[in-house]
Amino acid sequence: MLLTYLLTYLSKAHGTRWIDRLQKFDQSSNAVKEHYYTTVANITASIDNRFKNLVTSPIFKHMDSLLDTKSWPISGDIGSFGDIAIDEISTHFNEL
């Protein structure tokens, strides 16, 4: 249903030209498809390489668990929740 709505909206906004291109991609040669997938893989690898330090940074490593309320404990030992994350973050900024 959502896909139908999206296709209808795009058709009204941009005509049917983009639908023709999408259908042509499915019909395109394997070389074109392989080039497309290789390009996407290379872009993804470049982005991963560029931001790899963020994954190991204590700030960004714990940001998700501390800020995402869905990951907070509902019951149990909620008094110590986030202690390890806060310790690592404070150690990171200790020299400041």
KEFITOR-858476 format. One record per residue (C-alpha): residue number from 1; x, y, z. Coordinates in pm, 1 decimal, m for minus. Each point is the difference from the previous one (the first is absolute). Layout:
<sites>
    i      east     north        up
  NUM         X         Y         Z
...
</sites>
This chain:
<sites>
    i      east     north        up
    1       0.0       0.0       0.0
    2     278.0     240.3      90.1
    3     188.0     m93.5    m316.5
    4    m309.0      72.2    m209.5
    5     m39.2     338.3     167.5
    6     366.7      79.6     m55.4
    7     m13.9    m101.0    m366.2
    8    m314.0     208.1     m52.9
    9     155.5     302.0     170.1
   10     323.0     m25.3    m199.7
   11    m192.2     m43.4    m324.4
   12    m200.6     314.1      64.9
   13     302.9     197.7     113.1
   14     255.3    m116.3    m257.2
   15    m189.9    m171.6    m275.4
   16      58.4    m359.6    m101.4
   17     355.6      52.2    m124.6
   18     155.2    m134.2     322.0
   19    m220.4    m313.3     m15.6
   20     130.8     m68.6    m349.2
   21     356.5      34.5     128.1
   22     m67.6    m234.2     290.2
   23    m147.2    m260.0    m232.9
   24     294.1      42.3    m235.6
   25     240.9     m71.6     286.6
   26    m162.5    m339.2      50.5
   27      42.4     m65.9    m371.0
   28     354.9     132.2     m18.0
   29     298.4    m222.1     m58.3
   30     181.2    m175.4     280.3
   31     302.1     224.4     m60.9
   32    m205.7     312.5      76.1
   33    m148.0    m158.3     311.4
   34     342.8    m118.1     116.3
   35     143.2     349.1     m53.9
   36    m286.8     148.8     203.1
   37      44.3    m244.8     288.7
   38     378.8      45.8      m3.7
   39     m42.1     377.3      13.9
   40    m240.4     m25.0     293.9
   41     236.8    m240.9     179.8
   42     295.4     235.1     m56.1
   43    m193.2     300.6     130.6
   44    m108.4    m199.6     305.4
   45     358.3    m112.2      65.7
   46     124.0     359.1     m31.8
   47    m258.5     125.1     246.5
   48      83.3    m281.6     242.8
   49     371.1      77.3     m31.3
   50     m53.0     373.4      45.7
   51    m203.7     m37.9     316.8
   52     164.7    m309.8     151.2
   53     135.3     203.9     293.2
   54    m355.1      82.3     104.8
   55     m71.7    m366.5      61.9
   56     288.2     m32.3     247.0
   57     m51.1     337.9     165.4
   58    m146.3     m37.2     350.8
   59    m222.9     299.2     m67.2
   60    m177.2    m148.7    m299.2
   61      27.5    m361.3     115.3
   62    m221.6      67.1     302.2
   63    m213.7     279.7    m139.8
   64    m262.3    m235.8    m137.7
   65     m50.5    m192.4     323.1
   66      m8.6     313.3     213.2
   67    m227.6     214.1    m215.4
   68    m235.1    m261.0    m143.6
   69    m276.8     m33.9     257.4
   70    m108.8    m331.6    m151.9
   71     325.7    m159.1     117.3
   72     m39.2     119.3     359.3
   73     m86.2    m270.1     253.5
   74    m360.4       0.8     116.5
   75      60.6    m182.6     323.2
   76     280.6    m171.9     184.1
   77     328.6     169.2      77.7
   78     m69.2     336.1    m159.2
   79     217.1     179.4     254.6
   80     320.1    m112.9    m171.5
   81    m123.9      38.4    m357.3
   82     248.1     201.1    m203.6
   83     274.9       1.3     262.4
   84     255.1    m168.8    m227.1
   85     m83.8     233.8    m286.6
   86      27.0     310.2     218.8
   87     332.6    m125.1     142.3
   88     145.4     m46.8    m349.1
   89    m125.9     339.1    m115.3
   90     135.9     178.2     306.1
   91     335.7    m177.0     m42.7
   92       6.5     115.3    m361.2
   93     m43.3     364.1     106.0
   94     213.6     m30.7     313.3
   95     286.6     205.0    m144.8
   96    m222.4     294.3     m81.8
</sites>
